[in-house]
Structures are given as C-alpha cells and as structure tokens.
Amino acid sequence: MKNLLVPTDFSAESHHAFAVALQLARRMGSRVTLLHVVEVPETAPVSAPPGGSAGGTGLPHSDGGMDDVLMLQLLHETRRRMHELVSEARRTAPTVPVRDLVLTARTDSAILQAIEEQHIDLVVIGAQIHPGREGLFEGSHTEQLVRLAPCPVLTVKYAVADFAPRRILFASDFTAEADQAVRGLRQVQALFPEAELHLLQVIEEEARSAAVRAQIAAFAQRHGLQHPRPAVFIDSSPSEGIPRYARQVQANLLVIPTHGRTGLRRFLQTSIAESVATHAFPPVLTFKLA
C-alpha cells in the first residue's frame, strides 16, 4: 500500500485519522494525500480544476458577485489550514511524503474521484459516532465510502497514540467464499506480526457453537494461520455482536471483508461492515472480496 488518502473536514476525528495514516505510512514507506472537499449545493455545476488536474481546485460556475468573494475567502482559509496540517506532518513524521489536495465538489464523488486519480491503495477516514454533532465525514458519508470505495477503508474514531495493534479481530462467516479474504488478512498480519489474531463468527443459537468452531478451525488450518484464537459469540445481530466481542477482548483493530455483489450470507453484506465501521470503538478496516 503505497498511496494513502485521508479525507479531512478539520474535525478532531479527521485529525485522529491523519495521525494513524502517518504512522501507517511510516511503517509501510507510503505517501499520504490529505484531501479536503469544499461542498457545493447539488444544483451548482462545478468547473474542472485548472488544467484538468485532480490537484487543482474546481470552482462552481456563477455570475460573480459576493458569492465568488466568499468562495475565494473560504478556499484561502482552507489552504491555510491544509498547510498547517502538512507542516505538522513534517514535524511528526518527517520521512513521510505528504501532499494536500482541495476539491470543490460533492463530497462522496470527490473522494471516489481522488481514489481513482491518485491511485489510492487505502483510505483512512475519521468518523464521529456520537449523536448530536454533524461532521462532513460522519455517518452516511463514511458508510457510503465503505460501500463504494474500490480500495480498503480504515475508519478511525478516537485518538490512537501508537497504532500497533496487539489484538486483531477478523470477523467473517468462514464459508468457502470467505477464503477470498485471506490475502487481505495476511497483509494485515505482515504489518503487525506480533499481534494476536482472533477469528470471530457471531451466531444467534448456542446449539451451533461446536459446528461453527470446527468451521473456523478448518479455515485457519486451510490457510496456515498461526495460533489464531477461534471465537463464537452469541448475539442476535452481527453488527452489534462484533463491537461487543471487540470490547470484551479489548481488540485494537477490526478487520471485516465486504462484497459489492449479492449472494453472500448476511455476515459479509456491506451493511454489516458499514454499521461496524461507524459504531465500533477500535479502528475498523474493511475491504472488498474479489
């Protein structure tokens, strides 16, 4: 993963995500692109950035006047704040190349555009899970990104001083289709080789526990996973059971595969990943199966 993208709305959560991205980039030898999107109304047409480059700033068409003045002031203030974040990165992670990117567009489409044009391998995004505060990348925006992004998405909600997970929780249904997730899981393990790996399936009926444990053990043996901790957790909902188990074992990172097509069991449905990504306390890494 050589190219990381961090969307920021200058919130505390976005700053937490930026700090984690810098730690990851330092560990992996990656570059970081810091993106801020200046939102425009749905009805406002947006011009292409100067020269057609994603590194420019698109401007909404208008007839001039006070709106243009206010937009230019907003862009100037945005650039100032972005430069402050880049300067902070140079102090805290001097070996990590960081560039800033400002787009004037609709948030969801701008992030997807940046992923494609900047050849992004991983998005690290902050999310606010407490009700009552609306953030640019809160709730529906983060869930939309988890659902649509072609690359893995790491969701961060709180400050992580040292992102070196000691307990990694991989949640799946461990059917044959889940075998496609092993490549992504191995990449995570290679980054954090000392971490303890928990393999979790959430089920509704205690009577199935023995069969599910055997299924998890077969998955681990099939792929040569070293010393995993199989776990079966009883809960009526995987989207609630996964965070509960994560709290119980004090997991530092949740890894959940998703699928863009239909046909998987509910455990691998994107809606489960969306919910966990925006509600679980630890950072959550989601990635799509092939």
MIDOSE-1310 file (N, C-alpha, C; in nm, 2 decimals, decimal comma, always signed):
residues 290
mknl	+0,09/-0,12/+0,00/+0,00/+0,00/+0,00/+0,09/+0,12/+0,00; +0,11/+0,18/-0,12/+0,20/+0,29/-0,13/+0,13/+0,43/-0,13; +0,00/+0,43/-0,16/-0,07/+0,56/-0,16/-0,19/+0,56/-0,07; -0,18/+0,65/+0,04/-0,29/+0,66/+0,14/-0,36/+0,79/+0,12
lvpt	-0,49/+0,79/+0,13/-0,58/+0,91/+0,12/-0,64/+0,93/+0,26; -0,64/+1,06/+0,30/-0,70/+1,10/+0,43/-0,80/+1,21/+0,40; -0,93/+1,19/+0,39/-1,02/+1,30/+0,38/-1,03/+1,37/+0,51; -1,03/+1,50/+0,51/-1,04/+1,58/+0,63/-1,15/+1,69/+0,62
dfsa	-1,22/+1,70/+0,73/-1,31/+1,82/+0,75/-1,27/+1,91/+0,86; -1,14/+1,88/+0,90/-1,07/+1,96/+1,01/-1,13/+1,93/+1,15; -1,21/+1,82/+1,16/-1,26/+1,78/+1,29/-1,16/+1,70/+1,37; -1,18/+1,68/+1,50/-1,09/+1,60/+1,58/-1,08/+1,46/+1,52
eshh	-1,19/+1,40/+1,48/-1,19/+1,27/+1,42/-1,10/+1,26/+1,30; -1,11/+1,36/+1,21/-1,02/+1,36/+1,09/-0,88/+1,37/+1,13; -0,85/+1,45/+1,24/-0,71/+1,46/+1,28/-0,66/+1,33/+1,34; -0,75/+1,25/+1,41/-0,71/+1,12/+1,46/-0,67/+1,03/+1,34
afav	-0,75/+1,04/+1,23/-0,73/+0,95/+1,12/-0,60/+0,99/+1,05; -0,57/+1,12/+1,04/-0,45/+1,17/+0,98/-0,33/+1,12/+1,06; -0,34/+1,12/+1,19/-0,22/+1,07/+1,27/-0,20/+0,92/+1,25; -0,31/+0,84/+1,24/-0,30/+0,70/+1,22/-0,24/+0,68/+1,08
alql	-0,28/+0,75/+0,98/-0,23/+0,74/+0,84/-0,08/+0,76/+0,84; -0,04/+0,87/+0,91/+0,11/+0,89/+0,91/+0,19/+0,78/+0,98; +0,13/+0,72/+1,08/+0,20/+0,61/+1,15/+0,21/+0,49/+1,05; +0,10/+0,46/+0,98/+0,10/+0,35/+0,88/+0,19/+0,38/+0,77
arrm	+0,19/+0,50/+0,72/+0,28/+0,54/+0,61/+0,43/+0,52/+0,64; +0,46/+0,56/+0,77/+0,60/+0,55/+0,81/+0,64/+0,40/+0,82; +0,54/+0,32/+0,86/+0,57/+0,17/+0,87/+0,58/+0,11/+0,74; +0,50/+0,15/+0,64/+0,49/+0,09/+0,51/+0,58/+0,16/+0,40
gsrv	+0,63/+0,28/+0,43/+0,70/+0,35/+0,33/+0,61/+0,41/+0,23; +0,50/+0,46/+0,27/+0,39/+0,51/+0,18/+0,39/+0,66/+0,18; +0,31/+0,71/+0,08/+0,28/+0,85/+0,07/+0,14/+0,88/+0,11; +0,11/+1,00/+0,16/-0,02/+1,04/+0,21/-0,07/+1,16/+0,13
tllh	-0,19/+1,15/+0,09/-0,26/+1,26/+0,03/-0,37/+1,30/+0,12; -0,37/+1,43/+0,16/-0,47/+1,49/+0,25/-0,57/+1,56/+0,17; -0,69/+1,52/+0,18/-0,80/+1,58/+0,09/-0,90/+1,65/+0,17; -0,93/+1,77/+0,13/-1,05/+1,85/+0,18/-1,14/+1,88/+0,07
vvev	-1,27/+1,86/+0,09/-1,37/+1,89/-0,01/-1,45/+2,00/+0,03; -1,45/+2,11/-0,05/-1,54/+2,22/-0,03/-1,67/+2,19/-0,09; -1,77/+2,16/+0,00/-1,90/+2,12/-0,05/-1,97/+2,23/-0,13; -2,04/+2,19/-0,24/-2,12/+2,28/-0,32/-2,26/+2,23/-0,32
peta	-2,36/+2,31/-0,34/-2,50/+2,26/-0,35/-2,52/+2,16/-0,47; -2,61/+2,07/-0,45/-2,63/+1,97/-0,56/-2,66/+2,03/-0,69; -2,72/+2,15/-0,69/-2,77/+2,21/-0,82/-2,66/+2,29/-0,88; -2,54/+2,31/-0,81/-2,44/+2,40/-0,86/-2,34/+2,32/-0,95
pvsa	-2,33/+2,36/-1,08/-2,23/+2,29/-1,16/-2,09/+2,33/-1,12; -2,00/+2,23/-1,12/-1,87/+2,25/-1,08/-1,77/+2,25/-1,20; -1,69/+2,35/-1,21/-1,60/+2,35/-1,33/-1,48/+2,26/-1,30; -1,42/+2,21/-1,41/-1,30/+2,13/-1,39/-1,19/+2,21/-1,33
ppgg	-1,10/+2,15/-1,25/-0,98/+2,22/-1,20/-0,89/+2,27/-1,31; -0,82/+2,38/-1,28/-0,73/+2,43/-1,39/-0,64/+2,32/-1,45; -0,64/+2,31/-1,58/-0,55/+2,22/-1,65/-0,61/+2,07/-1,64; -0,73/+2,06/-1,58/-0,79/+1,93/-1,57/-0,72/+1,84/-1,47
sagg	-0,64/+1,89/-1,38/-0,56/+1,81/-1,28/-0,64/+1,79/-1,16; -0,64/+1,67/-1,10/-0,70/+1,65/-0,97/-0,64/+1,73/-0,86; -0,52/+1,78/-0,88/-0,45/+1,85/-0,78/-0,50/+2,00/-0,77; -0,58/+2,04/-0,86/-0,63/+2,18/-0,86/-0,75/+2,19/-0,78
tglp	-0,82/+2,31/-0,79/-0,94/+2,33/-0,72/-1,05/+2,37/-0,82; -1,15/+2,29/-0,83/-1,26/+2,32/-0,92/-1,35/+2,43/-0,85; -1,40/+2,52/-0,94/-1,48/+2,63/-0,89/-1,62/+2,62/-0,94; -1,73/+2,64/-0,86/-1,86/+2,64/-0,91/-1,89/+2,76/-1,00
hsdg	-1,96/+2,73/-1,11/-1,99/+2,84/-1,21/-2,09/+2,94/-1,13; -2,06/+3,07/-1,16/-2,15/+3,17/-1,10/-2,14/+3,29/-1,19; -2,23/+3,39/-1,16/-2,23/+3,51/-1,23/-2,14/+3,62/-1,16; -2,06/+3,58/-1,07/-1,98/+3,67/-0,99/-2,05/+3,73/-0,88
gmdd	-1,99/+3,83/-0,81/-2,05/+3,90/-0,70/-2,00/+3,84/-0,57; -2,09/+3,87/-0,46/-2,05/+3,83/-0,33/-2,02/+3,68/-0,31; -2,10/+3,60/-0,38/-2,07/+3,46/-0,36/-1,93/+3,42/-0,40; -1,88/+3,48/-0,51/-1,74/+3,45/-0,55/-1,64/+3,49/-0,45
vlml	-1,67/+3,61/-0,39/-1,58/+3,66/-0,29/-1,57/+3,57/-0,17; -1,69/+3,52/-0,12/-1,70/+3,43/-0,01/-1,63/+3,30/-0,04; -1,65/+3,25/-0,16/-1,59/+3,12/-0,20/-1,44/+3,14/-0,20; -1,38/+3,25/-0,25/-1,24/+3,27/-0,25/-1,18/+3,28/-0,11
qllh	-1,26/+3,34/-0,02/-1,22/+3,35/+0,12/-1,21/+3,22/+0,18; -1,32/+3,14/+0,15/-1,32/+3,00/+0,21/-1,21/+2,92/+0,16; -1,18/+2,93/+0,03/-1,07/+2,85/-0,03/-0,93/+2,89/+0,03; -0,92/+3,02/+0,05/-0,80/+3,07/+0,11/-0,78/+3,02/+0,25
etrr	-0,89/+3,02/+0,33/-0,88/+2,97/+0,47/-0,86/+2,82/+0,47; -0,92/+2,75/+0,37/-0,89/+2,60/+0,36/-0,75/+2,57/+0,33; -0,69/+2,65/+0,24/-0,55/+2,63/+0,21/-0,46/+2,65/+0,33; -0,49/+2,75/+0,40/-0,41/+2,78/+0,52/-0,42/+2,67/+0,62
rmhe	-0,54/+2,61/+0,65/-0,55/+2,50/+0,74/-0,48/+2,38/+0,69; -0,49/+2,35/+0,56/-0,43/+2,24/+0,50/-0,27/+2,25/+0,51; -0,22/+2,37/+0,49/-0,08/+2,39/+0,50/-0,03/+2,36/+0,65; -0,12/+2,40/+0,74/-0,08/+2,38/+0,88/-0,07/+2,23/+0,91
lvse	-0,17/+2,15/+0,85/-0,16/+2,01/+0,88/-0,04/+1,94/+0,81; -0,01/+1,99/+0,69/+0,11/+1,94/+0,62/+0,24/+1,97/+0,70; +0,24/+2,09/+0,76/+0,36/+2,13/+0,84/+0,37/+2,05/+0,96; +0,25/+2,02/+1,02/+0,25/+1,93/+1,14/+0,31/+1,79/+1,11
arrt	+0,27/+1,74/+0,99/+0,32/+1,61/+0,95/+0,47/+1,61/+0,93; +0,52/+1,72/+0,88/+0,67/+1,73/+0,85/+0,74/+1,73/+0,99; +0,68/+1,77/+1,09/+0,74/+1,77/+1,23/+0,73/+1,63/+1,29; +0,61/+1,57/+1,28/+0,58/+1,45/+1,35/+0,63/+1,32/+1,27
aptv	+0,62/+1,33/+1,14/+0,66/+1,22/+1,05/+0,74/+1,27/+0,93; +0,86/+1,32/+0,96/+0,94/+1,38/+0,86/+0,98/+1,30/+0,74; +0,97/+1,16/+0,75/+1,01/+1,07/+0,64/+0,89/+1,04/+0,55; +0,77/+1,09/+0,59/+0,65/+1,05/+0,51/+0,62/+1,17/+0,41
pvrd	+0,62/+1,14/+0,28/+0,58/+1,25/+0,19/+0,43/+1,27/+0,20; +0,39/+1,40/+0,22/+0,25/+1,44/+0,24/+0,22/+1,55/+0,14; +0,11/+1,54/+0,07/+0,06/+1,64/-0,02/-0,08/+1,68/+0,02; -0,12/+1,80/-0,01/-0,26/+1,84/+0,02/-0,33/+1,86/-0,11
lvlt	-0,46/+1,83/-0,11/-0,55/+1,84/-0,23/-0,68/+1,89/-0,18; -0,72/+2,00/-0,25/-0,85/+2,06/-0,22/-0,94/+2,06/-0,35; -1,06/+2,00/-0,33/-1,15/+1,99/-0,44/-1,28/+2,06/-0,41; -1,34/+2,13/-0,50/-1,47/+2,19/-0,48/-1,57/+2,11/-0,56
artd	-1,65/+2,03/-0,48/-1,73/+1,93/-0,55/-1,83/+1,87/-0,44; -1,90/+1,77/-0,48/-1,98/+1,69/-0,38/-1,89/+1,59/-0,31; -1,91/+1,58/-0,18/-1,81/+1,51/-0,10/-1,79/+1,36/-0,15; -1,90/+1,29/-0,16/-1,88/+1,15/-0,19/-1,81/+1,13/-0,33
sail	-1,86/+1,20/-0,43/-1,80/+1,19/-0,56/-1,65/+1,23/-0,57; -1,62/+1,34/-0,49/-1,49/+1,39/-0,49/-1,39/+1,29/-0,43; -1,43/+1,22/-0,32/-1,34/+1,12/-0,26/-1,32/+1,00/-0,36; -1,42/+0,96/-0,42/-1,41/+0,85/-0,52/-1,32/+0,89/-0,64
qaie	-1,34/+1,02/-0,68/-1,25/+1,07/-0,78/-1,11/+1,07/-0,74; -1,08/+1,11/-0,62/-0,94/+1,12/-0,57/-0,88/+0,98/-0,56; -0,96/+0,88/-0,52/-0,92/+0,74/-0,51/-0,87/+0,70/-0,65; -0,95/+0,72/-0,75/-0,91/+0,68/-0,88/-0,79/+0,75/-0,94
eqhi	-0,80/+0,88/-0,93/-0,69/+0,96/-1,00/-0,56/+0,96/-0,93; -0,56/+0,94/-0,80/-0,44/+0,94/-0,72/-0,39/+0,80/-0,70; -0,46/+0,70/-0,75/-0,42/+0,56/-0,74/-0,41/+0,52/-0,59; -0,51/+0,54/-0,52/-0,51/+0,52/-0,38/-0,52/+0,37/-0,34
dlvv	-0,44/+0,33/-0,25/-0,45/+0,19/-0,20/-0,52/+0,17/-0,07; -0,53/+0,28/+0,00/-0,60/+0,27/+0,13/-0,65/+0,41/+0,17; -0,78/+0,42/+0,21/-0,84/+0,54/+0,26/-0,84/+0,53/+0,42; -0,79/+0,63/+0,48/-0,80/+0,64/+0,63/-0,89/+0,76/+0,66
igaq	-1,01/+0,73/+0,72/-1,11/+0,83/+0,74/-1,16/+0,84/+0,89; -1,18/+0,96/+0,94/-1,23/+0,97/+1,07/-1,38/+0,97/+1,07; -1,44/+0,93/+1,18/-1,59/+0,92/+1,19/-1,63/+0,95/+1,33; -1,73/+1,04/+1,34/-1,79/+1,07/+1,47/-1,91/+0,98/+1,50
ihpg	-1,91/+0,90/+1,61/-2,02/+0,81/+1,63/-2,12/+0,86/+1,73; -2,09/+0,97/+1,80/-2,18/+1,02/+1,90/-2,29/+1,10/+1,83; -2,42/+1,09/+1,87/-2,52/+1,17/+1,81/-2,51/+1,31/+1,85; -2,57/+1,40/+1,77/-2,58/+1,54/+1,81/-2,48/+1,63/+1,74
regl	-2,38/+1,57/+1,68/-2,27/+1,65/+1,61/-2,26/+1,61/+1,47; -2,28/+1,69/+1,37/-2,28/+1,66/+1,23/-2,14/+1,69/+1,18; -2,07/+1,60/+1,12/-1,94/+1,62/+1,06/-1,95/+1,58/+0,91; -1,86/+1,64/+0,83/-1,86/+1,61/+0,69/-1,85/+1,47/+0,66
fegs	-1,77/+1,39/+0,73/-1,74/+1,26/+0,70/-1,80/+1,16/+0,81; -1,91/+1,21/+0,87/-1,98/+1,13/+0,97/-2,09/+1,05/+0,91; -2,13/+0,94/+0,97/-2,25/+0,87/+0,94/-2,26/+0,83/+0,79; -2,35/+0,89/+0,72/-2,38/+0,84/+0,59/-2,26/+0,85/+0,49
hteq	-2,18/+0,96/+0,51/-2,07/+0,98/+0,42/-1,97/+0,86/+0,44; -1,94/+0,82/+0,56/-1,85/+0,71/+0,59/-1,90/+0,58/+0,54; -2,03/+0,56/+0,57/-2,09/+0,44/+0,52/-2,09/+0,43/+0,37; -2,12/+0,54/+0,31/-2,12/+0,54/+0,16/-1,98/+0,51/+0,11
lvrl	-1,88/+0,56/+0,17/-1,74/+0,53/+0,13/-1,71/+0,38/+0,15; -1,75/+0,32/+0,26/-1,72/+0,18/+0,29/-1,79/+0,10/+0,18; -1,91/+0,14/+0,14/-1,99/+0,07/+0,04/-1,93/+0,08/-0,10; -1,88/+0,20/-0,14/-1,84/+0,22/-0,28/-1,69/+0,22/-0,31
apcp	-1,61/+0,24/-0,21/-1,47/+0,26/-0,24/-1,41/+0,13/-0,29; -1,33/+0,13/-0,40/-1,27/+0,01/-0,46/-1,16/-0,04/-0,38; -1,10/+0,04/-0,29/-0,99/+0,00/-0,21/-1,03/-0,01/-0,06; -0,94/-0,07/+0,02/-0,97/-0,08/+0,16/-0,99/+0,05/+0,23
vltv	-1,08/+0,05/+0,33/-1,11/+0,18/+0,41/-1,08/+0,15/+0,56; -1,00/+0,23/+0,62/-0,98/+0,22/+0,76/-1,05/+0,34/+0,83; -1,14/+0,30/+0,92/-1,22/+0,41/+0,99/-1,17/+0,42/+1,13; -1,14/+0,55/+1,17/-1,08/+0,58/+1,30/-1,17/+0,68/+1,37
kyav	-1,21/+0,66/+1,49/-1,30/+0,74/+1,57/-1,24/+0,81/+1,69; -1,13/+0,76/+1,74/-1,06/+0,82/+1,85/-0,91/+0,83/+1,83; -0,85/+0,90/+1,92/-0,70/+0,92/+1,91/-0,63/+0,79/+1,94; -0,53/+0,75/+1,85/-0,45/+0,63/+1,87/-0,31/+0,68/+1,88
adfa	-0,25/+0,68/+2,00/-0,12/+0,73/+2,01/-0,01/+0,65/+1,94; -0,03/+0,52/+1,95/+0,06/+0,42/+1,89/-0,02/+0,31/+1,82; -0,03/+0,33/+1,69/-0,11/+0,23/+1,61/-0,03/+0,11/+1,58; -0,02/+0,02/+1,68/+0,05/-0,11/+1,67/-0,04/-0,21/+1,73
prri	-0,15/-0,26/+1,67/-0,25/-0,34/+1,73/-0,19/-0,47/+1,79; -0,23/-0,50/+1,92/-0,18/-0,62/+1,99/-0,29/-0,73/+1,97; -0,41/-0,69/+1,94/-0,52/-0,79/+1,92/-0,60/-0,75/+1,80; -0,59/-0,83/+1,69/-0,66/-0,81/+1,57/-0,78/-0,91/+1,56
lfas	-0,90/-0,85/+1,54/-1,02/-0,93/+1,53/-1,07/-0,94/+1,38; -1,07/-1,06/+1,33/-1,12/-1,08/+1,19/-1,25/-1,15/+1,20; -1,36/-1,08/+1,16/-1,49/-1,12/+1,17/-1,54/-1,17/+1,03; -1,60/-1,29/+1,02/-1,64/-1,35/+0,90/-1,75/-1,45/+0,93
dfta	-1,80/-1,52/+0,82/-1,88/-1,63/+0,83/-1,81/-1,76/+0,80; -1,68/-1,75/+0,75/-1,59/-1,86/+0,73/-1,65/-1,97/+0,64; -1,73/-1,93/+0,54/-1,77/-2,01/+0,43/-1,66/-2,01/+0,33; -1,68/-2,10/+0,23/-1,57/-2,11/+0,12/-1,55/-1,97/+0,06
eadq	-1,65/-1,89/+0,04/-1,63/-1,76/-0,02/-1,54/-1,67/+0,06; -1,54/-1,69/+0,19/-1,46/-1,61/+0,28/-1,31/-1,63/+0,26; -1,28/-1,74/+0,19/-1,14/-1,77/+0,16/-1,07/-1,66/+0,08; -1,15/-1,58/+0,01/-1,10/-1,47/-0,07/-1,05/-1,36/+0,01
avrg	-1,08/-1,36/+0,14/-1,04/-1,26/+0,23/-0,90/-1,28/+0,29; -0,85/-1,40/+0,27/-0,72/-1,44/+0,33/-0,61/-1,35/+0,29; -0,60/-1,31/+0,16/-0,50/-1,22/+0,11/-0,49/-1,09/+0,19; -0,61/-1,03/+0,21/-0,61/-0,91/+0,28/-0,57/-0,93/+0,43
lrqv	-0,62/-1,04/+0,49/-0,58/-1,07/+0,63/-0,43/-1,09/+0,64; -0,37/-1,16/+0,55/-0,22/-1,18/+0,55/-0,15/-1,05/+0,55; -0,20/-0,95/+0,46/-0,13/-0,82/+0,46/-0,13/-0,75/+0,59; -0,25/-0,76/+0,66/-0,26/-0,70/+0,79/-0,16/-0,77/+0,89
qalf	-0,16/-0,90/+0,89/-0,07/-0,98/+0,98/+0,08/-0,94/+0,95; +0,11/-0,93/+0,82/+0,25/-0,89/+0,79/+0,29/-0,76/+0,84; +0,19/-0,66/+0,85/+0,22/-0,53/+0,91/+0,24/-0,54/+1,06; +0,16/-0,63/+1,12/+0,17/-0,64/+1,27/+0,19/-0,78/+1,31
peae	+0,31/-0,84/+1,29/+0,33/-0,98/+1,31/+0,32/-1,02/+1,45; +0,33/-0,93/+1,55/+0,33/-0,97/+1,69/+0,18/-0,97/+1,74; +0,09/-0,93/+1,66/-0,05/-0,92/+1,71/-0,12/-1,05/+1,72; -0,20/-1,06/+1,82/-0,28/-1,18/+1,85/-0,40/-1,18/+1,75
lhll	-0,43/-1,29/+1,68/-0,54/-1,29/+1,59/-0,66/-1,37/+1,64; -0,77/-1,30/+1,65/-0,90/-1,36/+1,68/-0,98/-1,38/+1,56; -1,04/-1,50/+1,54/-1,13/-1,53/+1,43/-1,27/-1,54/+1,49; -1,35/-1,45/+1,45/-1,48/-1,44/+1,51/-1,60/-1,47/+1,42
qvie	-1,70/-1,55/+1,47/-1,83/-1,55/+1,40/-1,93/-1,53/+1,50; -2,03/-1,44/+1,47/-2,14/-1,41/+1,56/-2,26/-1,50/+1,51; -2,32/-1,57/+1,60/-2,43/-1,66/+1,57/-2,55/-1,63/+1,67; -2,67/-1,67/+1,63/-2,78/-1,65/+1,72/-2,81/-1,76/+1,82
eear	-2,77/-1,88/+1,78/-2,81/-2,00/+1,86/-2,68/-2,07/+1,92; -2,69/-2,09/+2,04/-2,58/-2,16/+2,12/-2,56/-2,30/+2,06; -2,66/-2,36/+2,01/-2,66/-2,50/+1,97/-2,56/-2,52/+1,85; -2,54/-2,41/+1,78/-2,45/-2,42/+1,66/-2,30/-2,40/+1,69
saav	-2,27/-2,37/+1,82/-2,13/-2,33/+1,86/-2,03/-2,43/+1,81; -2,05/-2,56/+1,85/-1,95/-2,66/+1,82/-1,92/-2,67/+1,67; -2,02/-2,67/+1,59/-2,01/-2,68/+1,44/-1,94/-2,55/+1,39; -1,97/-2,44/+1,44/-1,90/-2,31/+1,39/-1,76/-2,31/+1,43
raqi	-1,73/-2,35/+1,55/-1,59/-2,36/+1,60/-1,51/-2,45/+1,50; -1,56/-2,56/+1,47/-1,50/-2,65/+1,38/-1,48/-2,59/+1,24; -1,57/-2,51/+1,20/-1,56/-2,44/+1,07/-1,45/-2,34/+1,07; -1,44/-2,27/+1,18/-1,33/-2,17/+1,20/-1,20/-2,24/+1,20
aafa	-1,19/-2,35/+1,28/-1,06/-2,42/+1,28/-1,02/-2,47/+1,15; -1,11/-2,52/+1,07/-1,08/-2,57/+0,93/-1,03/-2,45/+0,84; -1,09/-2,33/+0,86/-1,05/-2,21/+0,79/-0,90/-2,18/+0,82; -0,87/-2,18/+0,95/-0,74/-2,15/+0,99/-0,64/-2,25/+0,94
qrhg	-0,67/-2,38/+0,95/-0,58/-2,48/+0,91/-0,56/-2,48/+0,75; -0,67/-2,45/+0,68/-0,66/-2,45/+0,54/-0,57/-2,34/+0,49; -0,56/-2,23/+0,56/-0,47/-2,12/+0,52/-0,35/-2,10/+0,60; -0,32/-2,20/+0,68/-0,19/-2,20/+0,76/-0,18/-2,08/+0,85
lqhp	-0,29/-2,03/+0,91/-0,29/-1,92/+1,00/-0,23/-1,97/+1,14; -0,13/-1,90/+1,19/-0,06/-1,95/+1,30/-0,12/-1,90/+1,43; -0,16/-2,00/+1,52/-0,20/-1,98/+1,65/-0,32/-1,87/+1,66; -0,42/-1,89/+1,58/-0,53/-1,80/+1,59/-0,62/-1,84/+1,71
rpav	-0,70/-1,74/+1,76/-0,79/-1,77/+1,87/-0,93/-1,77/+1,81; -0,99/-1,89/+1,79/-1,13/-1,90/+1,73/-1,23/-1,85/+1,84; -1,33/-1,78/+1,79/-1,43/-1,73/+1,89/-1,57/-1,73/+1,83; -1,66/-1,78/+1,91/-1,80/-1,78/+1,87/-1,87/-1,70/+1,97
fids	-1,95/-1,60/+1,92/-2,02/-1,50/+2,01/-2,17/-1,51/+1,98; -2,25/-1,52/+2,09/-2,39/-1,53/+2,07/-2,45/-1,40/+2,08; -2,52/-1,36/+1,97/-2,59/-1,23/+1,96/-2,69/-1,23/+1,85; -2,79/-1,16/+1,86/-2,90/-1,16/+1,76/-2,86/-1,08/+1,64
spse	-2,75/-1,00/+1,64/-2,71/-0,92/+1,53/-2,56/-0,92/+1,52; -2,50/-0,96/+1,40/-2,36/-0,94/+1,39/-2,31/-0,80/+1,40; -2,39/-0,70/+1,35/-2,34/-0,56/+1,36/-2,33/-0,51/+1,50; -2,40/-0,58/+1,60/-2,39/-0,54/+1,74/-2,30/-0,64/+1,81
gipr	-2,30/-0,76/+1,77/-2,22/-0,86/+1,83/-2,07/-0,84/+1,81; -2,03/-0,80/+1,69/-1,89/-0,78/+1,66/-1,83/-0,67/+1,76; -1,89/-0,55/+1,77/-1,83/-0,45/+1,86/-1,83/-0,50/+2,01; -1,94/-0,57/+2,04/-1,94/-0,62/+2,18/-1,83/-0,72/+2,21
yarq	-1,80/-0,81/+2,12/-1,69/-0,90/+2,14/-1,56/-0,82/+2,14; -1,55/-0,72/+2,05/-1,42/-0,64/+2,04/-1,40/-0,57/+2,18; -1,50/-0,52/+2,24/-1,48/-0,46/+2,37/-1,44/-0,57/+2,47; -1,50/-0,68/+2,47/-1,47/-0,79/+2,56/-1,33/-0,83/+2,56
vqan	-1,27/-0,84/+2,44/-1,13/-0,88/+2,44/-1,03/-0,77/+2,42; -1,08/-0,65/+2,42/-1,00/-0,53/+2,40/-0,92/-0,53/+2,27; -0,99/-0,56/+2,16/-0,93/-0,56/+2,03/-0,89/-0,42/+1,99; -0,77/-0,41/+1,92/-0,72/-0,28/+1,88/-0,75/-0,25/+1,73
llvi	-0,79/-0,36/+1,66/-0,82/-0,34/+1,52/-0,92/-0,45/+1,47; -1,03/-0,40/+1,41/-1,12/-0,50/+1,35/-1,10/-0,50/+1,20; -1,11/-0,62/+1,14/-1,09/-0,64/+1,00/-1,22/-0,72/+0,95; -1,29/-0,66/+0,85/-1,41/-0,71/+0,81/-1,42/-0,71/+0,65
pthg	-1,43/-0,83/+0,59/-1,44/-0,83/+0,44/-1,58/-0,79/+0,40; -1,60/-0,73/+0,29/-1,73/-0,70/+0,24/-1,74/-0,75/+0,09; -1,85/-0,74/+0,04/-1,87/-0,78/-0,10/-1,96/-0,68/-0,17; -1,93/-0,64/-0,29/-2,01/-0,55/-0,37/-2,13/-0,61/-0,44
rtgl	-2,13/-0,75/-0,45/-2,24/-0,81/-0,52/-2,32/-0,89/-0,42; -2,44/-0,93/-0,46/-2,53/-1,01/-0,38/-2,48/-1,16/-0,38; -2,54/-1,24/-0,29/-2,51/-1,38/-0,29/-2,44/-1,43/-0,17; -2,38/-1,33/-0,09/-2,31/-1,38/+0,03/-2,41/-1,38/+0,15
rrfl	-2,37/-1,45/+0,25/-2,45/-1,45/+0,37/-2,45/-1,31/+0,43; -2,54/-1,29/+0,52/-2,55/-1,15/+0,58/-2,43/-1,11/+0,65; -2,34/-1,20/+0,69/-2,22/-1,16/+0,77/-2,13/-1,08/+0,68; -2,13/-1,11/+0,55/-2,04/-1,04/+0,46/-2,11/-0,93/+0,38
qtsi	-2,24/-0,91/+0,41/-2,31/-0,80/+0,35/-2,24/-0,67/+0,38; -2,24/-0,57/+0,29/-2,18/-0,45/+0,31/-2,24/-0,37/+0,43; -2,38/-0,39/+0,45/-2,44/-0,31/+0,55/-2,39/-0,35/+0,69; -2,34/-0,47/+0,71/-2,28/-0,51/+0,84/-2,15/-0,43/+0,86
aesv	-2,07/-0,43/+0,75/-1,94/-0,36/+0,76/-1,96/-0,21/+0,78; -2,06/-0,15/+0,72/-2,09/-0,01/+0,73/-2,12/+0,02/+0,88; -2,21/-0,06/+0,94/-2,25/-0,04/+1,07/-2,14/-0,05/+1,17; -2,06/-0,16/+1,16/-1,94/-0,18/+1,25/-1,84/-0,07/+1,23
atha	-1,81/-0,03/+1,10/-1,71/+0,07/+1,08/-1,75/+0,21/+1,14; -1,87/+0,24/+1,16/-1,91/+0,37/+1,21/-1,95/+0,36/+1,36; -1,96/+0,24/+1,42/-2,00/+0,23/+1,56/-1,91/+0,16/+1,65; -1,82/+0,07/+1,60/-1,72/+0,00/+1,69/-1,62/+0,10/+1,74
fppv	-1,57/+0,08/+1,86/-1,47/+0,17/+1,92/-1,34/+0,16/+1,85; -1,28/+0,04/+1,83/-1,14/+0,04/+1,77/-1,15/+0,08/+1,62; -1,03/+0,11/+1,56/-1,03/+0,13/+1,42/-1,08/+0,00/+1,35; -1,15/+0,03/+1,23/-1,21/-0,08/+1,16/-1,16/-0,08/+1,01
ltfk	-1,10/-0,19/+0,97/-1,06/-0,20/+0,83/-1,15/-0,29/+0,75; -1,21/-0,23/+0,65/-1,30/-0,30/+0,56/-1,24/-0,31/+0,42; -1,25/-0,42/+0,35/-1,20/-0,44/+0,22/-1,29/-0,54/+0,14; -1,30/-0,51/+0,01/-1,39/-0,59/-0,07/-1,32/-0,72/-0,11
la	-1,41/-0,83/-0,12/-1,36/-0,95/-0,17/-1,35/-0,95/-0,32; -1,27/-1,03/-0,38/-1,26/-1,03/-0,53/-1,39/-1,07/-0,59
